[in-house]
Amino acid sequence: MFLRFRNLHQLKKFVNVNTLNKRFSQEPATSVSSTDISISDNCVQKLKELCKENDTFLRLCVESGGCSGFQYKFNLDNVVDSDDRIFEKNGVKVVVDETSLEYIKGSTIDYHTELIRSAFRVQQNPNADIGCSCGASFSIKID
């Protein structure tokens, strides 16, 4: 059985809350640790090309959807919200909201180039159980 959820809050209502609480802390991230996410050199290089203005950054969020249940969404943005965490490397910024950060902690943000397409990707996500071959969607590990 495959169910789609419109947002992460619907998923949390569907899945046993105690199970999710064990896996994902409900406390907001108060400080940014360099171990939360890593930014690859390829990602830095591409963001320097794309973000000519000083206040532009890459926003990453996790949404329900995709063929595995969750999907990564990347956008260029210039507005930081109160629940956002900012990661910087060599003058470029990647911004992730606190809810999404819980699903990608320990991951690497990369820019991957293939023959038929190029895209930002989340790689080595320790919270992902299985993923789609395109790298855009994943399912979460629930212990």
N, C-alpha and C positions, 0 to 999 in steps of 0.2 A: 504494500500500500504506500503510495507517495502522496503526501499532502504539501500544498504550497501555503506559505504564511506571508501575509502582507508586510509584516515587520517583525523585528526581534521580540517585541513584547507579546505578540500572539504566540510565538514559539514557546516563550517562557511559561505561558498559561497552559499550553498543551502538554509539555514535557513535565515530568515530576520536578517540582521546584527544589526539593531537597537534593536531587541528583545534580541539577544545574548549579546549585549553591556550592556543592563540593568541588565542582570543576571550575567554576568561574566566580571569582570574588565579587560580591555585591558592593564593596566599598569603592568609592570613586578614587581614581588615581590622583594623588596629590602632588607627586613629583615625577619628573621624567627620568627614567633610568636609561642609560645607553644600551642596556640589555633588553629593553622592551621591544624595539625593532632596530634592524640595521638597514642602512641605505647603501646600495652597491655603487661602485664607481661609474658603471654604465648609467645608472639612474641619475647620478649627479651630473654627468656630462649632458644627458638629454634635457634635464631640467634647466641647466644653464642656457641651452639653446632656446627653450620655450619660454622661460620666465625672464624676459628682458627687464621688466619693471621690478623694482626692489620689493614691492609688497605682494607679488604673485607667488603662489606656492602650489604644491600638489596636495590635493585632499584625497584621502583614502577612507572609504567607509565600507562596512559589511552590511549587505541587505539580504533579505530572504529572496529566493529565486534561483535561477539557473537550473541545470540538470541534476545537481547534487544537493540542492536545498538552500545553499547560501551562495552569494556571489560577491566578488570584489568590485567596487565601483571607484573609478579614478576620475577626478575633475581638476582643472586649474581653477583656483579661487583666490580671493584677496580679503576675505572676511574671516576673522577668527572668532569662534563662539566661546562662551564661558566654559563649556564642557570639553573643549578641544585640548589636545596635547600636541606640542610642537617638537619635532625632531629635526635637527640641523646637521648638515655635513658639508664642509667646504663652501659655505655661503648659500646653499639651497635648503629649502624647508619642505618637510612632509608633515601634514597635519592630519591627526586621527582623533575622532571623538572617543570619549571614554568607553562607551558601550562597544564600539567596534574594536577598540584596542584589546579588550578581553579575549576576542576571537583570533587575534593575530600576534599576540605577545610571543616574542622569540623568533619571529619571521624576518625575512630579508625582502626589502622592496627593491626590485630590479627593473631594468628596461631591457627587454629581450627582442632581438631582431632575427627574423626568419626570412626565408625566401618570399613567402606570400604575405607576411604581415609583420608589423612591429608593435609592441605594446608594453605598458607597465605591467608588472606581475608581482604577485606575492609568492615567494619561494620559501621552502623549508619551514612551513607552518607546522609547529609541533601540536597545534590544537585541531588540525584537520585530520580526519579519518581517511576519507577517499576524496579524490578530486576528478574533475573532468579533464580530458586530454588537452583541451584548449587552455587550461590553467585559470579560467575565469570563475569557476564555481567549485565548491567543496562541501563536505558534510563534516559536522563537528564530532570529536571524540567525546563520548559520554562514558565515564568509568563506572 
